[in-house]
């Protein structure tokens, strides 16, 4: 039969293949030797869509096209990493024969595998396991797929002492399962996999951790090994370099060094303590957000921290989000600590009868919320139990919905550009656990898609990842070292306005139901500041830096002048401090640079005489002598420059 083979450059060729030919046979006929050598699997187009196959799998009779999958392809990279996790598990069982395997998926940054072992793994075990993995790679063993009846597979793994695998298989709703063998290691897996272990050459084991079986704290604690793999050593090295750079930028490390925030996990796990400089940075950011929202037609509101359980039942949070909430009892009534601000905002909307002339109504709140996160997931500012959302809810008429979505997208785009982030757009659709009618979900999803397409932005569909009350746009940003973070979200909700009986009087005098847009631009302020700290490596732009300038005196002779210069700069709006310690100038300059202070101001006898300061930048550049007034103007211009570059107006005068 004739099959179309499409190479990695998009060029198509037609090849004649016999019945029973493998996917690899087909690719070999249609590709150059170099391209075929790079193929890890095959993507086959079928009448009902695309599917990945092992190169050794027979070509389906209804196949239309065949495309090579390489390590440059996201699917190929995931396949390579998952195959490497199998190699790692094989190495572990060679070295630790009593180790029981559980699951070993590929993840965005690499892979992991969980094991039940008598002694948890440590970092000292990783070089030994890596060495054994390289032996398995050198053996170039085939990955061989087989099918087995479910009951037989359960018995097989039980006979091998692999109780976790048996449990997984018993939960599969199918008559048979697929298995993969490489050398002596056999594993349950859907596949596909690499053709041979010899193709997994660029890998590195990174760390160990504990993990509960199935993520449940009531289950046994397992020992997890994390690793990563790439198509070649160059890509692996670049990734490992990024990991080292990420360690250098770790916000927990920088937060301590820059005296911004701290944590006391023994008394307040998952909650941050803001030190004076960190609180100043946060306040600057919050003030900017309030001003920016007021300029764009939002009203500032604030709701209470706790509401009676009946309201959370009415909203659906009690049924769908209860595990993430905290509850307390007051005079016999159960109250829920708010995990979101939407319920309070709907109560405020219903405070008065609304007219179509009142819409859209945009309510903005820097609202503190609490969500129960498992202790094992807590991570500095990036995953906390108490945080502040830059939250807003827009109540609008259905015909205003598209314009409101676009307005939020424009605000998000402006702020992402201001902070130097590129971004991608995802539209997340209805999850299994949700409320509302099919019609409402379809209307909401189509509104999001239409707005994004009108803006001319590319997007991807993220199936089943919407909020329980509505679909959403998720905006993921890329930071300075190429990592992606979820920040902005825009959610369209037809359901909660109905549950809370929100209405407005239309032009026709009849009562109508508004649509609600839930949105957060930066998301959690805690998480955003954590991301921003790592993005800037602690060197915040001048407008956001808690200390914009530090004055350093050369000797005690300049102490009085240094303090007067501080007073004059502060009066001109500069956030400035003085380092009057009896230390050598070079030491104080170095410390100011390590503290990421944008402007380092040296005052000696000449500066006192000429009534100015000698300016050094944190980059090490010497900007020379300036009067105090000229310096204040320079700092003000430096602060305003990012806003002008992004077409925003913001004055620091």
C-alpha positions in Angstrom: 0.0 0.0 0.0 1.0 3.6 -0.5 1.9 5.7 2.6 2.9 9.3 2.8 6.1 9.9 4.9 6.6 13.5 6.1 10.1 14.4 7.2 11.1 16.8 9.9 11.3 19.6 7.3 7.7 19.1 6.3 8.5 17.5 3.0 6.3 14.6 1.9 7.2 11.5 0.0 5.1 8.5 -1.0 6.4 5.0 -0.3 5.1 1.5 -1.2 5.0 -0.8 1.9 3.9 -4.4 2.3 1.3 -5.5 4.8 2.9 -6.1 8.2 5.6 -3.6 7.7 6.7 -1.8 10.9 6.5 2.0 11.5 10.3 2.0 11.4 10.4 0.2 8.1 8.1 2.9 6.6 10.2 5.7 7.9 13.4 4.1 6.7 12.0 4.0 3.1 10.9 7.7 3.2 13.7 9.4 5.1 17.4 10.1 4.6 19.8 8.0 6.6 20.5 10.9 9.0 16.8 11.7 9.6 16.0 8.0 10.1 18.8 7.7 12.7 17.3 10.6 14.7 13.8 9.0 14.8 12.8 7.7 18.3 9.2 6.8 17.4 6.6 7.4 14.8 3.6 9.8 14.7 0.9 8.1 12.6 -2.2 9.9 11.3 -5.3 7.8 11.5 -8.9 8.6 10.5 -9.7 9.5 14.1 -6.5 11.5 14.8 -2.8 11.1 15.5 -1.1 8.5 17.7 2.5 7.7 18.6 3.9 4.2 17.9 7.1 2.4 18.7 9.3 2.0 15.6 8.9 -1.7 16.0 5.1 -1.6 16.0 3.2 -2.8 12.9 1.9 0.1 10.8 -1.9 0.3 11.2 -3.7 -0.7 8.1 -5.8 2.6 8.1 -2.7 4.8 8.5 -2.6 7.9 6.3 0.8 9.6 7.1 3.8 8.7 9.1 6.1 11.4 10.7 9.3 10.7 12.6 9.4 11.8 16.3 12.8 13.1 17.4 14.2 14.4 20.6 13.6 17.9 19.2 9.9 17.2 19.3 8.2 17.7 22.8 6.6 14.3 22.4 10.0 12.7 21.5 11.7 14.4 24.5 9.0 13.1 26.8 9.4 9.6 25.4 13.2 9.8 25.8 12.8 10.8 29.4 10.3 8.2 30.2 12.5 5.5 28.7 15.4 6.8 30.7 13.2 6.5 33.9 12.8 2.8 33.0 16.6 2.5 32.6 17.0 4.1 36.0 14.5 1.7 37.6 16.4 -1.2 36.0 19.6 0.1 37.5 18.1 0.5 40.9 16.8 -3.1 41.0 20.2 -4.4 39.9 21.9 -2.5 42.8 19.0 -2.9 45.3 17.2 -6.1 44.5 14.6 -5.7 47.2 13.5 -2.3 45.8 9.8 -2.2 44.7 8.9 0.0 41.8 5.8 2.1 41.6 5.5 4.9 38.9 8.1 6.7 36.8 6.7 9.3 34.5 8.3 12.0 32.4 7.7 15.5 33.7 8.3 19.0 32.2 11.9 19.1 33.4 12.9 15.5 33.2 11.6 12.4 35.0 11.3 10.6 38.3 10.7 7.2 39.7 9.3 6.2 43.1 10.6 3.2 45.0 9.8 1.4 48.2 13.2 0.7 49.8 14.3 -0.3 53.2 16.6 2.7 53.4 15.6 5.9 51.6 18.0 6.9 48.8 20.4 9.8 49.4 22.4 12.0 47.1 25.4 9.7 47.7 23.5 6.9 45.9 23.1 8.8 42.7 26.6 8.4 41.1 26.4 4.6 41.7 23.0 4.4 40.1 24.1 6.6 37.2 27.1 4.3 36.6 24.8 1.3 36.4 22.5 3.1 34.0 25.5 3.7 31.7 26.2 0.0 31.7 22.6 -0.7 30.7 22.9 1.9 27.9 26.1 0.3 26.7 24.3 -3.1 26.6 22.0 -1.5 24.0 19.1 -3.7 25.0 15.8 -3.6 23.0 12.7 -2.1 24.5 10.2 -4.9 23.7 6.5 -4.4 24.0 4.0 -7.2 24.8 0.3 -7.6 25.6 -0.9 -9.6 28.6 -4.3 -10.4 30.0 -5.0 -8.2 33.0 -5.4 -11.1 35.5 -2.2 -12.7 34.3 -0.3 -9.5 34.6 -1.6 -9.0 38.2 -0.4 -12.5 39.1 2.9 -12.0 37.4 3.8 -8.9 39.3 2.5 -10.3 42.6 4.8 -13.3 42.0 7.7 -10.9 41.6 6.8 -9.1 44.8 5.8 -6.0 43.0 2.7 -5.2 45.0 2.4 -1.6 43.8 2.4 -2.6 40.1 -0.2 -5.2 40.8 -2.4 -2.6 42.5 -2.0 -0.3 39.6 -3.0 -3.0 37.1 -6.0 -4.1 39.2 -7.4 -0.5 38.9 -7.1 -0.4 35.1 -10.4 -0.8 33.3 -9.3 -3.1 30.5 -9.1 -6.8 29.7 -5.4 -6.6 28.9 -2.4 -4.4 29.5 0.8 -3.6 27.7 4.3 -4.3 29.2 7.8 -3.3 28.2 11.0 -5.2 28.8 14.5 -3.9 28.5 17.1 -6.5 29.5 15.8 -8.2 32.7 13.6 -5.3 33.7 9.9 -5.6 33.0 7.4 -2.7 33.6 3.8 -1.9 33.0 3.6 0.9 30.4 1.4 2.3 27.6 4.5 3.3 25.7 5.8 4.1 23.2 9.5 3.8 24.1 12.9 4.2 22.5 13.9 1.3 20.2 17.0 0.5 22.3 18.6 1.6 25.6 21.6 2.7 23.7 19.8 5.8 22.5 19.6 7.3 26.0 23.1 8.7 26.4 22.6 12.3 27.7 21.1 12.0 31.2 21.7 13.1 34.7 20.3 12.1 38.1 19.5 15.3 40.1 18.1 14.8 43.5 16.1 12.6 45.9 13.0 13.2 47.8 10.2 11.5 49.8 6.8 11.0 48.3 3.6 9.4 49.6 2.2 6.6 47.5 -0.6 8.1 45.4 0.1 11.4 47.1 -1.9 10.4 50.2 -0.3 11.1 53.6 -2.0 7.9 54.9 0.0 5.8 52.5 3.6 4.6 52.8 6.4 7.1 52.2 8.4 6.2 49.1 11.8 7.2 48.0 11.8 9.3 44.8 14.8 9.9 42.4 14.6 12.9 40.0 16.6 13.0 36.8 16.6 14.6 33.4 17.5 13.5 29.9 18.1 15.2 26.5 18.8 14.2 23.0 22.5 15.2 23.2 25.1 16.3 25.7 25.1 19.9 24.6 21.4 20.3 25.4 21.9 18.4 28.7 24.8 20.8 29.7 22.7 23.8 28.9 19.9 22.5 31.1 22.3 21.8 34.0 23.8 25.3 33.6 20.2 26.6 33.9 19.7 24.6 37.1 22.9 26.1 38.6 21.7 29.6 37.5 18.3 28.8 39.1 20.0 27.9 42.4 21.9 31.2 42.3 18.6 33.0 41.7 16.6 31.0 44.3 14.2 33.5 45.9 14.6 31.9 49.3 18.4 32.4 49.2 18.1 36.0 47.8 15.2 36.8 50.2 17.5 36.0 53.1 20.6 37.8 51.6 18.6 40.9 50.7 16.7 40.9 54.0 13.3 40.8 52.2 11.3 38.0 53.8 11.8 34.9 56.0 9.9 31.7 57.0 9.4 30.0 60.3 8.1 26.6 59.3 8.0 25.4 62.9 5.3 27.9 63.9 3.7 29.1 60.6 4.3 26.5 57.8 3.4 27.9 54.4 3.2 31.5 55.5 5.7 34.3 54.9 7.1 37.0 57.3 7.8 40.2 55.4 10.8 42.1 56.7 11.0 45.9 56.3 12.7 46.0 52.9 10.5 43.2 51.6 7.4 44.9 52.9 8.4 48.2 51.2 8.9 46.4 47.9 5.5 44.8 48.3 3.9 48.1 49.2 5.4 49.8 46.1 3.9 47.0 44.0 0.5 47.1 45.7 0.3 50.9 45.4 1.2 50.7 41.7 -1.5 48.0 41.2 -4.2 50.1 42.9 -3.3 53.2 40.8 -3.3 51.2 37.6 -6.6 49.6 38.3 -8.2 52.9 39.2 -7.0 54.3 35.9 -8.7 51.4 34.1 -12.1 51.8 35.7 -12.0 49.4 38.6 -13.4 50.2 42.1 -11.5 49.2 45.2 -13.3 46.9 47.6 -12.5 44.6 50.5 -14.4 41.7 52.0 -14.2 39.7 55.2 -11.8 36.8 55.9 -14.5 34.3 56.9 -18.0 33.6 55.8 -20.6 31.2 57.0 -20.5 27.7 55.6 -24.0 28.1 53.9 -22.5 30.7 51.5 -19.7 28.3 50.5 -22.3 25.6 50.0 -24.3 27.9 47.8 -21.3 28.8 45.7 -20.2 25.2 45.3 -16.9 25.7 47.0 -17.9 23.4 49.9 -18.7 20.5 47.6 -15.8 21.1 45.1 -13.1 22.8 47.1 -13.6 21.8 50.7 -10.3 19.8 51.0 -8.4 23.1 50.3 -10.3 25.2 52.8 -10.0 25.9 56.5 -13.0 26.0 58.8 -13.7 27.4 62.2 -16.7 27.5 64.5 -18.2 30.7 66.0 -21.0 30.5 68.5 -22.1 27.1 67.1 -22.0 28.2 63.4 -19.4 26.8 61.0 -17.5 29.4 59.0 -15.1 29.0 56.1 -11.9 31.0 55.8 -12.1 32.3 52.3 -9.9 30.6 49.6 -11.2 33.1 47.0 -12.8 36.5 46.9 -15.7 36.0 44.5 -18.4 35.2 47.1 -17.8 38.5 48.9 -17.8 40.4 45.7 -21.2 39.0 44.7 -22.7 40.0 48.0 -21.4 43.5 47.4 -22.9 43.5 43.9 -26.3 42.6 45.4 -26.1 45.4 48.0 -28.1 47.6 45.5 -30.4 47.0 42.6 -28.3 47.4 39.5 -29.1 48.9 36.1 -27.5 48.3 32.7 -26.1 51.8 33.2 -24.0 50.5 36.2 -22.3 47.8 34.0 -19.7 46.8 33.7 -18.9 46.8 37.4 -15.3 46.1 38.1 -14.4 45.3 41.7 -10.7 45.0 42.6 -9.4 43.6 45.9 -5.9 42.8 47.1 -7.5 40.0 49.1 -5.8 37.8 51.6 -6.9 34.2 51.1 -6.0 30.9 52.7 -5.8 27.5 51.0 -4.7 24.2 52.6 -1.6 22.9 50.7 0.0 19.7 51.8 3.2 20.2 53.7 5.3 18.4 51.1 4.2 20.9 48.4 5.1 24.1 50.3 8.0 25.9 48.6 9.1 29.4 49.8 6.8 32.1 48.3 6.0 29.9 45.4 3.6 27.6 47.2 2.1 29.0 50.4 -1.1 28.6 52.5 -1.7 32.3 53.0 -1.4 34.7 50.1 -2.8 37.9 48.6 -4.4 37.9 45.2 -4.6 40.9 42.9 -8.1 39.7 42.4 -11.0 41.3 40.5 -14.5 40.4 39.5 -16.2 42.0 36.6 -20.0 41.9 36.4 -21.2 42.8 32.9 -24.0 42.3 30.4 -23.4 39.4 28.0 -22.9 41.8 25.1 -20.1 43.5 27.0 -18.2 40.2 27.8 -15.9 40.2 24.8 -14.7 43.8 25.4 -14.1 43.1 29.1 -12.0 40.0 28.3 -10.0 42.0 25.9 -9.5 44.7 28.5 -8.1 42.2 31.0 -5.9 40.8 28.3 -4.5 44.3 27.5 -3.8 44.9 31.2 -2.0 41.6 31.5 0.0 42.2 28.4 1.0 45.7 29.6 2.2 44.4 33.0 4.0 41.4 31.5 5.9 43.8 29.1 6.7 46.1 32.0 8.3 43.3 34.0 10.1 41.9 30.9 8.2 38.6 30.5 7.3 36.9 27.2 4.1 34.8 27.5 1.9 32.1 26.0 -1.9 31.8 26.1 -3.8 28.6 27.1 -7.6 28.2 27.1 -8.6 25.7 29.8 -11.9 23.9 29.3 -14.4 22.1 31.5 -13.1 19.7 34.1 -14.9 16.6 35.2 -15.6 18.1 38.7 -17.7 21.1 37.7 -21.0 22.9 38.1 -23.3 24.6 35.6 -25.1 23.6 32.4 -23.4 22.5 29.1 -24.9 25.5 27.4 -23.3 27.9 29.9 -19.9 26.3 29.6 -20.1 26.4 25.8 -21.0 30.1 25.8 -18.2 30.9 28.2 -15.6 28.9 26.4 -16.6 30.4 23.0 -16.4 33.9 24.5 -12.8 33.3 25.6 -11.8 31.8 22.2 -13.4 34.6 20.3 -11.7 37.3 22.3 -8.3 35.7 22.0 -8.7 35.2 18.2 -10.0 38.8 17.8 -6.7 39.9 19.5 -4.8 37.8 17.0 -3.0 35.9 19.7 -2.0 32.2 19.2 -3.3 29.9 21.9 -3.4 26.3 22.9 -6.4 24.3 24.4 -5.7 22.8 27.8 -8.5 20.2 28.0 -10.2 19.8 31.4 -8.2 22.3 33.4 -10.8 25.0 33.9 -12.1 26.1 37.2 -15.1 24.2 38.6 -17.4 27.1 37.8 -16.1 28.1 34.3 -13.4 27.9 31.6 -10.4 30.2 31.7 -7.5 31.8 29.9 -4.2 31.0 31.6 -1.2 33.2 30.7 2.1 31.5 31.2 5.2 33.7 31.2 8.8 32.9 30.5 11.5 34.4 32.8 15.0 35.5 32.2 16.4 32.0 32.2 13.7 30.3 30.1 11.5 28.9 32.8 7.7 29.1 32.4 5.4 30.3 35.2 1.6 30.4 35.4 0.5 34.0 36.3 -2.6 35.7 34.9 -5.9 33.9 34.7 -9.2 35.1 33.2 -12.3 33.0 34.0 -15.8 33.4 32.5 -18.6 32.4 34.8 -22.3 32.1 34.0 -23.1 29.8 36.9 -22.3 31.7 40.1 -24.4 34.8 39.1 -27.3 32.4 38.7 -26.7 30.7 42.1 -26.5 34.1 43.9 -29.4 35.5 41.9 -27.4 38.5 40.5 -29.5 40.7 38.3 -29.6 44.0 36.5 -32.5 46.0 35.0 -31.9 46.2 31.2 -32.9 48.9 28.7 -36.2 47.0 28.2 -37.1 47.4 31.9 -36.8 43.6 32.4 -34.5 41.8 34.8 -31.4 40.1 33.3 -28.6 38.0 34.5 -25.0 39.4 34.3 -21.9 37.4 33.4 -19.0 37.4 35.9 -15.4 37.5 34.9 -13.0 36.3 37.6 -9.4 37.5 37.0 -6.0 37.9 38.6 -3.1 39.4 36.7 -0.1 38.8 38.8 -1.9 36.0 40.7 -0.6 35.7 44.2 1.6 38.6 45.3 3.7 36.2 47.3 4.3 33.9 44.3 4.8 36.8 41.9 7.4 38.4 44.1 9.1 35.0 44.4 9.1 34.7 40.6 10.2 38.3 40.1 13.1 37.9 42.6 14.4 35.0 40.6 13.7 36.7 37.2 15.7 39.8 38.2 18.2 37.7 40.3 17.4 40.2 43.1 18.4 43.2 41.1 15.0 44.9 41.0 14.4 47.7 38.6 15.0 51.1 40.1 11.2 52.0 40.4 10.6 48.8 42.5 13.9 48.5 44.4 13.1 49.0 48.2 16.4 51.0 48.5 17.2 53.0 45.4 20.4 54.6 46.7 22.9 54.0 49.5 25.3 56.8 50.6 28.8 55.7 51.7 31.1 58.1 53.6 34.9 57.7 53.1 35.8 58.9 56.7 33.9 60.2 59.7 34.6 63.7 58.4 31.8 63.3 55.9 29.2 61.9 58.4 27.2 65.1 58.8 27.2 65.8 55.0 26.1 62.2 54.2 23.1 62.5 56.6 22.1 65.9 55.1 22.4 64.4 51.5 20.1 61.6 52.7 17.5 64.1 53.9 17.7 66.1 50.7 17.3 63.0 48.5 14.5 61.6 50.6 12.7 65.0 50.3 13.0 64.6 46.5 11.3 61.2 46.6 14.4 58.9 46.6 14.4 55.8 48.8 17.9 56.2 50.3 19.9 55.0 53.3 23.4 55.7 54.7 26.1 53.2 55.5 28.1 55.0 58.2 30.0 52.0 59.5 33.7 52.4 60.2 34.8 50.1 57.4 37.0 50.6 54.3 35.3 52.1 51.3 36.0 49.2 49.1 34.2 46.8 51.6 31.2 49.1 51.7 31.0 49.4 47.9 31.2 45.6 47.6 28.4 45.1 50.1 26.2 47.6 48.4 26.7 45.8 45.1 25.9 42.5 46.7 22.7 44.1 48.2 21.7 45.0 44.6 21.4 48.7 45.3 20.9 50.5 42.0 22.8 53.7 42.9 25.9 53.7 45.2 26.8 57.2 46.3 30.3 57.9 47.6 31.0 61.1 49.6 34.5 62.2 50.4 36.0 65.7 51.0 35.6 66.7 47.3 31.9 65.8 47.3 31.4 67.8 50.5 33.2 70.8 49.0 31.2 70.6 45.7 27.9 69.7 47.4 27.3 66.5 45.4 28.0 62.8 45.3 30.1 60.4 43.2 27.8 57.9 41.6 28.5 54.3 41.0 26.0 51.8 39.6 25.5 48.3 40.9 26.9 47.0 37.6 30.2 48.5 38.6 30.0 51.4 36.1 31.2 54.8 37.5 28.7 57.6 36.6 30.8 60.4 38.0 30.0 63.4 40.1 26.4 64.7 40.3 24.6 67.2 42.4 21.9 65.8 44.7 19.2 67.4 42.6 20.6 66.1 39.3 20.9 62.6 40.9 17.3 62.6 42.1 16.2 63.6 38.5 18.4 60.7 37.1 16.8 58.2 39.5 13.3 59.5 38.7 14.0 59.2 34.9 15.4 55.7 35.4 12.3 54.7 37.4 9.9 56.0 34.7 11.8 54.6 31.7 10.3 51.0 31.8 6.8 52.5 31.8 7.5 54.8 28.8 9.1 51.9 26.9 5.8 49.9 27.3 3.6 52.9 26.4 2.3 53.3 30.0 2.1 56.6 31.9 3.4 56.6 35.4 4.9 59.5 37.3 7.4 59.2 40.2 7.6 62.9 40.8 
